């Protein structure tokens, strides 16, 4: 696996995230699960980023306000 993006980097649609070189049978067997996992994690990260940006600089507390304990797991 060769990653083309840094973790946490904001990317737009169509951006190549990584390149994977593997045996065709193994790659095709894992493709759907890997894509579903990447999409789910990307959705959680994007939503979390929106919440973080929404509260940025609005707290009267000198230490600010932060989003804690975001979980990248599926419900259930």
mmJSON file of the N, C-alpha and C atoms, coordinates in Angstrom:
{"data_MODEL":{"atom_site":{
"group_PDB":["ATOM","ATOM","ATOM","ATOM","ATOM","ATOM","ATOM","ATOM","ATOM","ATOM","ATOM","ATOM","ATOM","ATOM","ATOM","ATOM","ATOM","ATOM","ATOM","ATOM","ATOM","ATOM","ATOM","ATOM","ATOM","ATOM","ATOM","ATOM","ATOM","ATOM","ATOM","ATOM","ATOM","ATOM","ATOM","ATOM","ATOM","ATOM","ATOM","ATOM","ATOM","ATOM","ATOM","ATOM","ATOM","ATOM","ATOM","ATOM","ATOM","ATOM","ATOM","ATOM","ATOM","ATOM","ATOM","ATOM","ATOM","ATOM","ATOM","ATOM","ATOM","ATOM","ATOM","ATOM","ATOM","ATOM","ATOM","ATOM","ATOM","ATOM","ATOM","ATOM","ATOM","ATOM","ATOM","ATOM","ATOM","ATOM","ATOM","ATOM","ATOM","ATOM","ATOM","ATOM","ATOM","ATOM","ATOM","ATOM","ATOM","ATOM","ATOM","ATOM","ATOM","ATOM","ATOM","ATOM","ATOM","ATOM","ATOM","ATOM","ATOM","ATOM","ATOM","ATOM","ATOM","ATOM","ATOM","ATOM","ATOM","ATOM","ATOM","ATOM","ATOM","ATOM","ATOM","ATOM","ATOM","ATOM","ATOM","ATOM","ATOM","ATOM","ATOM","ATOM","ATOM","ATOM","ATOM","ATOM","ATOM","ATOM","ATOM","ATOM","ATOM","ATOM","ATOM","ATOM","ATOM","ATOM","ATOM","ATOM","ATOM","ATOM","ATOM","ATOM","ATOM","ATOM","ATOM","ATOM","ATOM","ATOM","ATOM","ATOM","ATOM","ATOM","ATOM","ATOM","ATOM","ATOM","ATOM","ATOM","ATOM","ATOM","ATOM","ATOM","ATOM","ATOM","ATOM","ATOM","ATOM","ATOM","ATOM","ATOM","ATOM","ATOM","ATOM","ATOM","ATOM","ATOM","ATOM","ATOM","ATOM","ATOM","ATOM","ATOM","ATOM","ATOM","ATOM","ATOM","ATOM","ATOM","ATOM","ATOM","ATOM","ATOM","ATOM","ATOM","ATOM","ATOM","ATOM","ATOM","ATOM","ATOM","ATOM","ATOM","ATOM","ATOM","ATOM","ATOM","ATOM","ATOM","ATOM","ATOM","ATOM","ATOM","ATOM","ATOM","ATOM","ATOM","ATOM","ATOM","ATOM","ATOM","ATOM","ATOM","ATOM","ATOM","ATOM","ATOM"],
"id":[1,2,3,4,5,6,7,8,9,10,11,12,13,14,15,16,17,18,19,20,21,22,23,24,25,26,27,28,29,30,31,32,33,34,35,36,37,38,39,40,41,42,43,44,45,46,47,48,49,50,51,52,53,54,55,56,57,58,59,60,61,62,63,64,65,66,67,68,69,70,71,72,73,74,75,76,77,78,79,80,81,82,83,84,85,86,87,88,89,90,91,92,93,94,95,96,97,98,99,100,101,102,103,104,105,106,107,108,109,110,111,112,113,114,115,116,117,118,119,120,121,122,123,124,125,126,127,128,129,130,131,132,133,134,135,136,137,138,139,140,141,142,143,144,145,146,147,148,149,150,151,152,153,154,155,156,157,158,159,160,161,162,163,164,165,166,167,168,169,170,171,172,173,174,175,176,177,178,179,180,181,182,183,184,185,186,187,188,189,190,191,192,193,194,195,196,197,198,199,200,201,202,203,204,205,206,207,208,209,210,211,212,213,214,215,216,217,218,219,220,221,222,223,224,225,226,227,228],
"type_symbol":["N","C","C","N","C","C","N","C","C","N","C","C","N","C","C","N","C","C","N","C","C","N","C","C","N","C","C","N","C","C","N","C","C","N","C","C","N","C","C","N","C","C","N","C","C","N","C","C","N","C","C","N","C","C","N","C","C","N","C","C","N","C","C","N","C","C","N","C","C","N","C","C","N","C","C","N","C","C","N","C","C","N","C","C","N","C","C","N","C","C","N","C","C","N","C","C","N","C","C","N","C","C","N","C","C","N","C","C","N","C","C","N","C","C","N","C","C","N","C","C","N","C","C","N","C","C","N","C","C","N","C","C","N","C","C","N","C","C","N","C","C","N","C","C","N","C","C","N","C","C","N","C","C","N","C","C","N","C","C","N","C","C","N","C","C","N","C","C","N","C","C","N","C","C","N","C","C","N","C","C","N","C","C","N","C","C","N","C","C","N","C","C","N","C","C","N","C","C","N","C","C","N","C","C","N","C","C","N","C","C","N","C","C","N","C","C","N","C","C","N","C","C","N","C","C","N","C","C"],
"label_atom_id":["N","CA","C","N","CA","C","N","CA","C","N","CA","C","N","CA","C","N","CA","C","N","CA","C","N","CA","C","N","CA","C","N","CA","C","N","CA","C","N","CA","C","N","CA","C","N","CA","C","N","CA","C","N","CA","C","N","CA","C","N","CA","C","N","CA","C","N","CA","C","N","CA","C","N","CA","C","N","CA","C","N","CA","C","N","CA","C","N","CA","C","N","CA","C","N","CA","C","N","CA","C","N","CA","C","N","CA","C","N","CA","C","N","CA","C","N","CA","C","N","CA","C","N","CA","C","N","CA","C","N","CA","C","N","CA","C","N","CA","C","N","CA","C","N","CA","C","N","CA","C","N","CA","C","N","CA","C","N","CA","C","N","CA","C","N","CA","C","N","CA","C","N","CA","C","N","CA","C","N","CA","C","N","CA","C","N","CA","C","N","CA","C","N","CA","C","N","CA","C","N","CA","C","N","CA","C","N","CA","C","N","CA","C","N","CA","C","N","CA","C","N","CA","C","N","CA","C","N","CA","C","N","CA","C","N","CA","C","N","CA","C","N","CA","C","N","CA","C","N","CA","C","N","CA","C","N","CA","C","N","CA","C","N","CA","C"],
"label_alt_id":[null,null,null,null,null,null,null,null,null,null,null,null,null,null,null,null,null,null,null,null,null,null,null,null,null,null,null,null,null,null,null,null,null,null,null,null,null,null,null,null,null,null,null,null,null,null,null,null,null,null,null,null,null,null,null,null,null,null,null,null,null,null,null,null,null,null,null,null,null,null,null,null,null,null,null,null,null,null,null,null,null,null,null,null,null,null,null,null,null,null,null,null,null,null,null,null,null,null,null,null,null,null,null,null,null,null,null,null,null,null,null,null,null,null,null,null,null,null,null,null,null,null,null,null,null,null,null,null,null,null,null,null,null,null,null,null,null,null,null,null,null,null,null,null,null,null,null,null,null,null,null,null,null,null,null,null,null,null,null,null,null,null,null,null,null,null,null,null,null,null,null,null,null,null,null,null,null,null,null,null,null,null,null,null,null,null,null,null,null,null,null,null,null,null,null,null,null,null,null,null,null,null,null,null,null,null,null,null,null,null,null,null,null,null,null,null,null,null,null,null,null,null,null,null,null,null,null,null],
"label_comp_id":["UNK","UNK","UNK","UNK","UNK","UNK","UNK","UNK","UNK","UNK","UNK","UNK","UNK","UNK","UNK","UNK","UNK","UNK","UNK","UNK","UNK","UNK","UNK","UNK","UNK","UNK","UNK","UNK","UNK","UNK","UNK","UNK","UNK","UNK","UNK","UNK","UNK","UNK","UNK","UNK","UNK","UNK","UNK","UNK","UNK","UNK","UNK","UNK","UNK","UNK","UNK","UNK","UNK","UNK","UNK","UNK","UNK","UNK","UNK","UNK","UNK","UNK","UNK","UNK","UNK","UNK","UNK","UNK","UNK","UNK","UNK","UNK","UNK","UNK","UNK","UNK","UNK","UNK","UNK","UNK","UNK","UNK","UNK","UNK","UNK","UNK","UNK","UNK","UNK","UNK","UNK","UNK","UNK","UNK","UNK","UNK","UNK","UNK","UNK","UNK","UNK","UNK","UNK","UNK","UNK","UNK","UNK","UNK","UNK","UNK","UNK","UNK","UNK","UNK","UNK","UNK","UNK","UNK","UNK","UNK","UNK","UNK","UNK","UNK","UNK","UNK","UNK","UNK","UNK","UNK","UNK","UNK","UNK","UNK","UNK","UNK","UNK","UNK","UNK","UNK","UNK","UNK","UNK","UNK","UNK","UNK","UNK","UNK","UNK","UNK","UNK","UNK","UNK","UNK","UNK","UNK","UNK","UNK","UNK","UNK","UNK","UNK","UNK","UNK","UNK","UNK","UNK","UNK","UNK","UNK","UNK","UNK","UNK","UNK","UNK","UNK","UNK","UNK","UNK","UNK","UNK","UNK","UNK","UNK","UNK","UNK","UNK","UNK","UNK","UNK","UNK","UNK","UNK","UNK","UNK","UNK","UNK","UNK","UNK","UNK","UNK","UNK","UNK","UNK","UNK","UNK","UNK","UNK","UNK","UNK","UNK","UNK","UNK","UNK","UNK","UNK","UNK","UNK","UNK","UNK","UNK","UNK","UNK","UNK","UNK","UNK","UNK","UNK"],
"label_asym_id":["A","A","A","A","A","A","A","A","A","A","A","A","A","A","A","A","A","A","A","A","A","A","A","A","A","A","A","A","A","A","A","A","A","A","A","A","A","A","A","A","A","A","A","A","A","A","A","A","A","A","A","A","A","A","A","A","A","A","A","A","A","A","A","A","A","A","A","A","A","A","A","A","A","A","A","A","A","A","A","A","A","A","A","A","A","A","A","A","A","A","A","A","A","A","A","A","A","A","A","A","A","A","A","A","A","A","A","A","A","A","A","A","A","A","A","A","A","A","A","A","A","A","A","A","A","A","A","A","A","A","A","A","A","A","A","A","A","A","A","A","A","A","A","A","A","A","A","A","A","A","A","A","A","A","A","A","A","A","A","A","A","A","A","A","A","A","A","A","A","A","A","A","A","A","A","A","A","A","A","A","A","A","A","A","A","A","A","A","A","A","A","A","A","A","A","A","A","A","A","A","A","A","A","A","A","A","A","A","A","A","A","A","A","A","A","A","A","A","A","A","A","A","A","A","A","A","A","A"],
"label_entity_id":["1","1","1","1","1","1","1","1","1","1","1","1","1","1","1","1","1","1","1","1","1","1","1","1","1","1","1","1","1","1","1","1","1","1","1","1","1","1","1","1","1","1","1","1","1","1","1","1","1","1","1","1","1","1","1","1","1","1","1","1","1","1","1","1","1","1","1","1","1","1","1","1","1","1","1","1","1","1","1","1","1","1","1","1","1","1","1","1","1","1","1","1","1","1","1","1","1","1","1","1","1","1","1","1","1","1","1","1","1","1","1","1","1","1","1","1","1","1","1","1","1","1","1","1","1","1","1","1","1","1","1","1","1","1","1","1","1","1","1","1","1","1","1","1","1","1","1","1","1","1","1","1","1","1","1","1","1","1","1","1","1","1","1","1","1","1","1","1","1","1","1","1","1","1","1","1","1","1","1","1","1","1","1","1","1","1","1","1","1","1","1","1","1","1","1","1","1","1","1","1","1","1","1","1","1","1","1","1","1","1","1","1","1","1","1","1","1","1","1","1","1","1","1","1","1","1","1","1"],
"label_seq_id":[1,1,1,2,2,2,3,3,3,4,4,4,5,5,5,6,6,6,7,7,7,8,8,8,9,9,9,10,10,10,11,11,11,12,12,12,13,13,13,14,14,14,15,15,15,16,16,16,17,17,17,18,18,18,19,19,19,20,20,20,21,21,21,22,22,22,23,23,23,24,24,24,25,25,25,26,26,26,27,27,27,28,28,28,29,29,29,30,30,30,31,31,31,32,32,32,33,33,33,34,34,34,35,35,35,36,36,36,37,37,37,38,38,38,39,39,39,40,40,40,41,41,41,42,42,42,43,43,43,44,44,44,45,45,45,46,46,46,47,47,47,48,48,48,49,49,49,50,50,50,51,51,51,52,52,52,53,53,53,54,54,54,55,55,55,56,56,56,57,57,57,58,58,58,59,59,59,60,60,60,61,61,61,62,62,62,63,63,63,64,64,64,65,65,65,66,66,66,67,67,67,68,68,68,69,69,69,70,70,70,71,71,71,72,72,72,73,73,73,74,74,74,75,75,75,76,76,76],
"pdbx_PDB_ins_code":[null,null,null,null,null,null,null,null,null,null,null,null,null,null,null,null,null,null,null,null,null,null,null,null,null,null,null,null,null,null,null,null,null,null,null,null,null,null,null,null,null,null,null,null,null,null,null,null,null,null,null,null,null,null,null,null,null,null,null,null,null,null,null,null,null,null,null,null,null,null,null,null,null,null,null,null,null,null,null,null,null,null,null,null,null,null,null,null,null,null,null,null,null,null,null,null,null,null,null,null,null,null,null,null,null,null,null,null,null,null,null,null,null,null,null,null,null,null,null,null,null,null,null,null,null,null,null,null,null,null,null,null,null,null,null,null,null,null,null,null,null,null,null,null,null,null,null,null,null,null,null,null,null,null,null,null,null,null,null,null,null,null,null,null,null,null,null,null,null,null,null,null,null,null,null,null,null,null,null,null,null,null,null,null,null,null,null,null,null,null,null,null,null,null,null,null,null,null,null,null,null,null,null,null,null,null,null,null,null,null,null,null,null,null,null,null,null,null,null,null,null,null,null,null,null,null,null,null],
"Cartn_x":[0.856,0.0,0.9,0.652,1.373,0.355,0.428,-0.532,-0.154,-1.13,-0.914,-1.34,-1.994,-2.492,-2.046,-1.888,-1.559,-2.838,-2.721,-3.884,-4.419,-5.728,-6.368,-6.38,-5.707,-5.668,-7.035,-7.476,-8.746,-8.525,-9.352,-9.233,-10.575,-10.55,-11.793,-12.123,-13.344,-13.791,-12.848,-12.549,-11.687,-10.21,-9.845,-8.447,-8.005,-6.836,-6.276,-5.765,-6.287,-5.925,-4.737,-4.746,-3.628,-3.571,-2.457,-2.276,-1.919,-2.579,-2.357,-1.887,-0.806,-0.298,-0.386,-1.064,-1.307,-1.664,-1.723,-2.247,-3.702,-4.103,-5.449,-6.536,-6.402,-7.43,-7.587,-6.481,-6.528,-7.103,-6.688,-7.156,-8.656,-9.143,-10.572,-11.396,-10.836,-11.535,-11.696,-10.777,-10.801,-11.3,-11.472,-11.791,-13.045,-14.161,-15.436,-15.389,-14.865,-14.784,-13.876,-12.753,-11.822,-12.454,-13.152,-13.798,-14.916,-15.704,-16.77,-16.178,-15.099,-14.441,-13.891,-13.219,-12.653,-13.748,-14.848,-15.953,-16.579,-16.772,-17.369,-16.458,-15.165,-14.237,-14.142,-14.18,-14.129,-15.364,-16.52,-17.753,-17.71,-17.219,-17.092,-16.112,-14.986,-13.975,-14.513,-15.255,-15.808,-16.837,-17.695,-18.699,-18.03,-17.037,-16.309,-15.636,-15.022,-14.364,-15.368,-16.591,-17.623,-17.98,-18.113,-18.418,-17.281,-16.054,-14.89,-14.842,-15.061,-15.054,-16.214,-17.364,-18.538,-18.321,-17.557,-17.368,-16.066,-15.26,-13.96,-14.106,-13.494,-13.467,-14.739,-15.747,-17.002,-17.138,-16.232,-16.34,-15.757,-16.483,-15.926,-14.861,-14.773,-13.783,-12.387,-11.435,-10.084,-9.388,-9.764,-9.153,-9.847,-10.904,-11.616,-12.581,-13.018,-13.976,-13.46,-13.68,-13.187,-14.163,-14.102,-14.906,-14.087,-14.671,-13.959,-14.623,-13.846,-14.334,-15.135,-14.677,-15.327,-14.933,-15.907,-15.661,-15.849,-14.89,-14.967,-15.415,-16.596,-17.167,-18.606,-19.091,-20.485,-21.369,-22.553,-23.476,-23.801,-23.914,-24.274,-23.107],
"Cartn_y":[-1.172,0.0,1.232,2.127,3.391,4.512,5.184,6.238,7.527,8.174,9.417,10.632,10.404,11.487,11.234,12.325,12.226,11.982,11.321,11.113,12.466,12.637,13.884,14.96,14.706,15.68,15.782,16.995,17.192,16.97,16.132,15.821,16.03,16.263,16.453,15.182,15.12,13.963,13.734,12.485,12.126,12.057,12.432,12.391,10.944,10.598,9.263,9.247,8.333,8.245,7.311,6.198,5.26,4.397,3.737,2.753,1.437,0.384,-0.928,-1.889,-2.575,-3.586,-4.928,-5.88,-7.161,-8.203,-9.441,-10.53,-10.2,-10.378,-9.987,-10.663,-11.923,-12.642,-12.049,-11.789,-11.211,-9.8,-9.02,-7.651,-7.596,-8.393,-8.395,-8.929,-9.841,-10.387,-9.389,-8.441,-7.476,-6.102,-5.892,-4.561,-3.949,-4.643,-4.077,-3.734,-4.647,-4.382,-3.185,-3.089,-1.971,-0.649,-0.624,0.61,1.036,0.09,0.41,0.989,0.386,0.843,2.258,2.503,3.823,4.877,4.542,5.482,5.82,4.818,5.039,5.923,5.614,6.423,7.849,8.003,9.337,10.152,9.505,10.186,10.656,9.821,10.195,11.352,11.274,12.329,13.653,13.607,14.833,15.475,14.669,15.191,15.781,15.086,15.576,16.901,17.007,18.259,19.412,19.158,20.21,20.664,19.72,20.084,20.898,20.485,21.197,22.616,22.764,24.101,24.954,24.334,25.074,25.667,25.01,25.51,26.276,26.339,26.999,28.47,28.837,30.235,30.78,29.943,30.472,30.329,29.624,29.402,30.561,31.035,32.071,31.514,30.192,29.544,29.845,30.292,30.607,29.413,28.222,27.027,26.609,27.299,26.985,25.826,25.322,24.233,23.214,21.935,20.927,19.768,19.098,17.906,16.726,15.915,14.78,13.46,12.43,11.057,10.747,11.201,10.784,9.326,8.528,7.092,6.706,6.024,5.56,4.103,3.862,2.523,2.589,1.5,1.428,1.178,1.751,1.468,-0.034,-0.54,-1.95,-2.863],
"Cartn_z":[0.0,0.0,0.0,-0.931,-1.004,-0.799,0.338,0.669,-0.053,-0.685,-1.413,-0.59,0.531,1.394,2.818,3.555,4.973,5.768,6.905,7.763,8.217,8.104,8.507,7.431,6.325,5.233,4.573,4.304,3.614,2.123,1.517,0.086,-0.595,-1.881,-2.627,-3.403,-3.909,-4.679,-5.858,-6.107,-7.227,-6.889,-5.667,-5.25,-5.037,-5.529,-5.277,-3.844,-3.045,-1.633,-1.441,-2.164,-2.065,-3.317,-3.491,-4.561,-3.886,-4.336,-3.737,-4.82,-4.543,-5.466,-4.755,-5.41,-4.759,-5.8,-5.363,-6.162,-6.496,-7.75,-8.186,-7.361,-7.068,-6.304,-4.906,-4.244,-2.891,-2.937,-3.928,-4.044,-4.3,-5.21,-5.509,-4.345,-3.576,-2.422,-1.291,-1.193,-0.093,-0.524,-1.814,-2.337,-1.724,-1.752,-1.292,0.19,0.996,2.44,2.724,2.024,2.232,1.814,0.686,0.231,1.182,1.651,2.609,3.892,4.366,5.589,5.401,4.283,4.009,3.884,3.235,3.094,4.446,5.272,6.586,7.448,7.467,8.261,7.729,6.42,5.82,6.188,6.219,6.607,8.044,8.935,10.351,10.488,9.791,9.877,9.338,8.236,7.648,8.572,9.168,10.094,11.335,11.857,13.024,12.714,11.539,11.146,11.12,10.622,10.585,11.996,12.932,14.32,14.931,14.705,15.245,14.696,13.399,12.801,13.32,13.594,14.067,15.454,16.319,17.689,17.862,16.825,16.912,17.292,18.403,18.828,19.438,19.742,20.278,21.794,22.424,23.865,24.657,25.702,26.57,27.521,27.624,28.48,27.924,28.753,28.267,27.619,28.028,27.436,26.15,25.794,24.561,24.723,23.633,23.593,22.592,22.843,21.909,21.8,20.681,20.446,20.943,21.817,22.405,22.045,22.085,21.997,20.737,19.589,18.356,18.121,17.763,17.602,16.158,15.629,14.244,14.242,14.784,14.789,14.328,13.791,13.373,14.571,14.617,15.716,15.794,17.027,17.217,17.084],
"occupancy":[1.0,1.0,1.0,1.0,1.0,1.0,1.0,1.0,1.0,1.0,1.0,1.0,1.0,1.0,1.0,1.0,1.0,1.0,1.0,1.0,1.0,1.0,1.0,1.0,1.0,1.0,1.0,1.0,1.0,1.0,1.0,1.0,1.0,1.0,1.0,1.0,1.0,1.0,1.0,1.0,1.0,1.0,1.0,1.0,1.0,1.0,1.0,1.0,1.0,1.0,1.0,1.0,1.0,1.0,1.0,1.0,1.0,1.0,1.0,1.0,1.0,1.0,1.0,1.0,1.0,1.0,1.0,1.0,1.0,1.0,1.0,1.0,1.0,1.0,1.0,1.0,1.0,1.0,1.0,1.0,1.0,1.0,1.0,1.0,1.0,1.0,1.0,1.0,1.0,1.0,1.0,1.0,1.0,1.0,1.0,1.0,1.0,1.0,1.0,1.0,1.0,1.0,1.0,1.0,1.0,1.0,1.0,1.0,1.0,1.0,1.0,1.0,1.0,1.0,1.0,1.0,1.0,1.0,1.0,1.0,1.0,1.0,1.0,1.0,1.0,1.0,1.0,1.0,1.0,1.0,1.0,1.0,1.0,1.0,1.0,1.0,1.0,1.0,1.0,1.0,1.0,1.0,1.0,1.0,1.0,1.0,1.0,1.0,1.0,1.0,1.0,1.0,1.0,1.0,1.0,1.0,1.0,1.0,1.0,1.0,1.0,1.0,1.0,1.0,1.0,1.0,1.0,1.0,1.0,1.0,1.0,1.0,1.0,1.0,1.0,1.0,1.0,1.0,1.0,1.0,1.0,1.0,1.0,1.0,1.0,1.0,1.0,1.0,1.0,1.0,1.0,1.0,1.0,1.0,1.0,1.0,1.0,1.0,1.0,1.0,1.0,1.0,1.0,1.0,1.0,1.0,1.0,1.0,1.0,1.0,1.0,1.0,1.0,1.0,1.0,1.0,1.0,1.0,1.0,1.0,1.0,1.0,1.0,1.0,1.0,1.0,1.0,1.0],
"B_iso_or_equiv":[0.0,0.0,0.0,0.0,0.0,0.0,0.0,0.0,0.0,0.0,0.0,0.0,0.0,0.0,0.0,0.0,0.0,0.0,0.0,0.0,0.0,0.0,0.0,0.0,0.0,0.0,0.0,0.0,0.0,0.0,0.0,0.0,0.0,0.0,0.0,0.0,0.0,0.0,0.0,0.0,0.0,0.0,0.0,0.0,0.0,0.0,0.0,0.0,0.0,0.0,0.0,0.0,0.0,0.0,0.0,0.0,0.0,0.0,0.0,0.0,0.0,0.0,0.0,0.0,0.0,0.0,0.0,0.0,0.0,0.0,0.0,0.0,0.0,0.0,0.0,0.0,0.0,0.0,0.0,0.0,0.0,0.0,0.0,0.0,0.0,0.0,0.0,0.0,0.0,0.0,0.0,0.0,0.0,0.0,0.0,0.0,0.0,0.0,0.0,0.0,0.0,0.0,0.0,0.0,0.0,0.0,0.0,0.0,0.0,0.0,0.0,0.0,0.0,0.0,0.0,0.0,0.0,0.0,0.0,0.0,0.0,0.0,0.0,0.0,0.0,0.0,0.0,0.0,0.0,0.0,0.0,0.0,0.0,0.0,0.0,0.0,0.0,0.0,0.0,0.0,0.0,0.0,0.0,0.0,0.0,0.0,0.0,0.0,0.0,0.0,0.0,0.0,0.0,0.0,0.0,0.0,0.0,0.0,0.0,0.0,0.0,0.0,0.0,0.0,0.0,0.0,0.0,0.0,0.0,0.0,0.0,0.0,0.0,0.0,0.0,0.0,0.0,0.0,0.0,0.0,0.0,0.0,0.0,0.0,0.0,0.0,0.0,0.0,0.0,0.0,0.0,0.0,0.0,0.0,0.0,0.0,0.0,0.0,0.0,0.0,0.0,0.0,0.0,0.0,0.0,0.0,0.0,0.0,0.0,0.0,0.0,0.0,0.0,0.0,0.0,0.0,0.0,0.0,0.0,0.0,0.0,0.0,0.0,0.0,0.0,0.0,0.0,0.0],
"pdbx_formal_charge":[null,null,null,null,null,null,null,null,null,null,null,null,null,null,null,null,null,null,null,null,null,null,null,null,null,null,null,null,null,null,null,null,null,null,null,null,null,null,null,null,null,null,null,null,null,null,null,null,null,null,null,null,null,null,null,null,null,null,null,null,null,null,null,null,null,null,null,null,null,null,null,null,null,null,null,null,null,null,null,null,null,null,null,null,null,null,null,null,null,null,null,null,null,null,null,null,null,null,null,null,null,null,null,null,null,null,null,null,null,null,null,null,null,null,null,null,null,null,null,null,null,null,null,null,null,null,null,null,null,null,null,null,null,null,null,null,null,null,null,null,null,null,null,null,null,null,null,null,null,null,null,null,null,null,null,null,null,null,null,null,null,null,null,null,null,null,null,null,null,null,null,null,null,null,null,null,null,null,null,null,null,null,null,null,null,null,null,null,null,null,null,null,null,null,null,null,null,null,null,null,null,null,null,null,null,null,null,null,null,null,null,null,null,null,null,null,null,null,null,null,null,null,null,null,null,null,null,null],
"auth_seq_id":[1,1,1,2,2,2,3,3,3,4,4,4,5,5,5,6,6,6,7,7,7,8,8,8,9,9,9,10,10,10,11,11,11,12,12,12,13,13,13,14,14,14,15,15,15,16,16,16,17,17,17,18,18,18,19,19,19,20,20,20,21,21,21,22,22,22,23,23,23,24,24,24,25,25,25,26,26,26,27,27,27,28,28,28,29,29,29,30,30,30,31,31,31,32,32,32,33,33,33,34,34,34,35,35,35,36,36,36,37,37,37,38,38,38,39,39,39,40,40,40,41,41,41,42,42,42,43,43,43,44,44,44,45,45,45,46,46,46,47,47,47,48,48,48,49,49,49,50,50,50,51,51,51,52,52,52,53,53,53,54,54,54,55,55,55,56,56,56,57,57,57,58,58,58,59,59,59,60,60,60,61,61,61,62,62,62,63,63,63,64,64,64,65,65,65,66,66,66,67,67,67,68,68,68,69,69,69,70,70,70,71,71,71,72,72,72,73,73,73,74,74,74,75,75,75,76,76,76],
"auth_comp_id":["UNK","UNK","UNK","UNK","UNK","UNK","UNK","UNK","UNK","UNK","UNK","UNK","UNK","UNK","UNK","UNK","UNK","UNK","UNK","UNK","UNK","UNK","UNK","UNK","UNK","UNK","UNK","UNK","UNK","UNK","UNK","UNK","UNK","UNK","UNK","UNK","UNK","UNK","UNK","UNK","UNK","UNK","UNK","UNK","UNK","UNK","UNK","UNK","UNK","UNK","UNK","UNK","UNK","UNK","UNK","UNK","UNK","UNK","UNK","UNK","UNK","UNK","UNK","UNK","UNK","UNK","UNK","UNK","UNK","UNK","UNK","UNK","UNK","UNK","UNK","UNK","UNK","UNK","UNK","UNK","UNK","UNK","UNK","UNK","UNK","UNK","UNK","UNK","UNK","UNK","UNK","UNK","UNK","UNK","UNK","UNK","UNK","UNK","UNK","UNK","UNK","UNK","UNK","UNK","UNK","UNK","UNK","UNK","UNK","UNK","UNK","UNK","UNK","UNK","UNK","UNK","UNK","UNK","UNK","UNK","UNK","UNK","UNK","UNK","UNK","UNK","UNK","UNK","UNK","UNK","UNK","UNK","UNK","UNK","UNK","UNK","UNK","UNK","UNK","UNK","UNK","UNK","UNK","UNK","UNK","UNK","UNK","UNK","UNK","UNK","UNK","UNK","UNK","UNK","UNK","UNK","UNK","UNK","UNK","UNK","UNK","UNK","UNK","UNK","UNK","UNK","UNK","UNK","UNK","UNK","UNK","UNK","UNK","UNK","UNK","UNK","UNK","UNK","UNK","UNK","UNK","UNK","UNK","UNK","UNK","UNK","UNK","UNK","UNK","UNK","UNK","UNK","UNK","UNK","UNK","UNK","UNK","UNK","UNK","UNK","UNK","UNK","UNK","UNK","UNK","UNK","UNK","UNK","UNK","UNK","UNK","UNK","UNK","UNK","UNK","UNK","UNK","UNK","UNK","UNK","UNK","UNK","UNK","UNK","UNK","UNK","UNK","UNK"],
"auth_asym_id":["A","A","A","A","A","A","A","A","A","A","A","A","A","A","A","A","A","A","A","A","A","A","A","A","A","A","A","A","A","A","A","A","A","A","A","A","A","A","A","A","A","A","A","A","A","A","A","A","A","A","A","A","A","A","A","A","A","A","A","A","A","A","A","A","A","A","A","A","A","A","A","A","A","A","A","A","A","A","A","A","A","A","A","A","A","A","A","A","A","A","A","A","A","A","A","A","A","A","A","A","A","A","A","A","A","A","A","A","A","A","A","A","A","A","A","A","A","A","A","A","A","A","A","A","A","A","A","A","A","A","A","A","A","A","A","A","A","A","A","A","A","A","A","A","A","A","A","A","A","A","A","A","A","A","A","A","A","A","A","A","A","A","A","A","A","A","A","A","A","A","A","A","A","A","A","A","A","A","A","A","A","A","A","A","A","A","A","A","A","A","A","A","A","A","A","A","A","A","A","A","A","A","A","A","A","A","A","A","A","A","A","A","A","A","A","A","A","A","A","A","A","A","A","A","A","A","A","A"],
"auth_atom_id":["N","CA","C","N","CA","C","N","CA","C","N","CA","C","N","CA","C","N","CA","C","N","CA","C","N","CA","C","N","CA","C","N","CA","C","N","CA","C","N","CA","C","N","CA","C","N","CA","C","N","CA","C","N","CA","C","N","CA","C","N","CA","C","N","CA","C","N","CA","C","N","CA","C","N","CA","C","N","CA","C","N","CA","C","N","CA","C","N","CA","C","N","CA","C","N","CA","C","N","CA","C","N","CA","C","N","CA","C","N","CA","C","N","CA","C","N","CA","C","N","CA","C","N","CA","C","N","CA","C","N","CA","C","N","CA","C","N","CA","C","N","CA","C","N","CA","C","N","CA","C","N","CA","C","N","CA","C","N","CA","C","N","CA","C","N","CA","C","N","CA","C","N","CA","C","N","CA","C","N","CA","C","N","CA","C","N","CA","C","N","CA","C","N","CA","C","N","CA","C","N","CA","C","N","CA","C","N","CA","C","N","CA","C","N","CA","C","N","CA","C","N","CA","C","N","CA","C","N","CA","C","N","CA","C","N","CA","C","N","CA","C","N","CA","C","N","CA","C","N","CA","C","N","CA","C","N","CA","C","N","CA","C","N","CA","C"],
"pdbx_PDB_model_num":[1,1,1,1,1,1,1,1,1,1,1,1,1,1,1,1,1,1,1,1,1,1,1,1,1,1,1,1,1,1,1,1,1,1,1,1,1,1,1,1,1,1,1,1,1,1,1,1,1,1,1,1,1,1,1,1,1,1,1,1,1,1,1,1,1,1,1,1,1,1,1,1,1,1,1,1,1,1,1,1,1,1,1,1,1,1,1,1,1,1,1,1,1,1,1,1,1,1,1,1,1,1,1,1,1,1,1,1,1,1,1,1,1,1,1,1,1,1,1,1,1,1,1,1,1,1,1,1,1,1,1,1,1,1,1,1,1,1,1,1,1,1,1,1,1,1,1,1,1,1,1,1,1,1,1,1,1,1,1,1,1,1,1,1,1,1,1,1,1,1,1,1,1,1,1,1,1,1,1,1,1,1,1,1,1,1,1,1,1,1,1,1,1,1,1,1,1,1,1,1,1,1,1,1,1,1,1,1,1,1,1,1,1,1,1,1,1,1,1,1,1,1,1,1,1,1,1,1]
}}}
